[in-house]
Amino acid sequence: MTADRRASWFKGVLDLLVLASLTDGESYGYEIAKQLGAAGFGQIKGGTLYPVLNRLEEAGLVAAEFRATEKGPGRRYYSLTAAGREVLSEQGELWLAFDGSVRDVLAKAGVK
């Protein structure tokens, strides 16, 4: 029996998915995780998501702002920068081309 490769596929595309999740406006980590979970990616742990958000912030692809709340702990809100939108567009196109190539090869092999 072969190993389930979805976790490694997910890690390979998580940066792109996080950028895409911010196209409708700012959000915070827990909401991003919920949105991606609802899209079918399962539960995303903070130890997986927050390093991605930090890396994207360091690269200038997202901006972060800490906001205190009246109840409970404060939150870091993330928003897509102009550079992030550009990378999302470029990398999104590359991903879709890659996906198409994978689908073509699998279809030729009879995978449905």
Summary of the structure (lengths in Angstrom):
residues: 112
radius of gyration: 16.2
end to end distance: 19.6
largest distance: 57.4
contacts: 266
relative contact order: 0.14
helix: 62%
strand: 12%
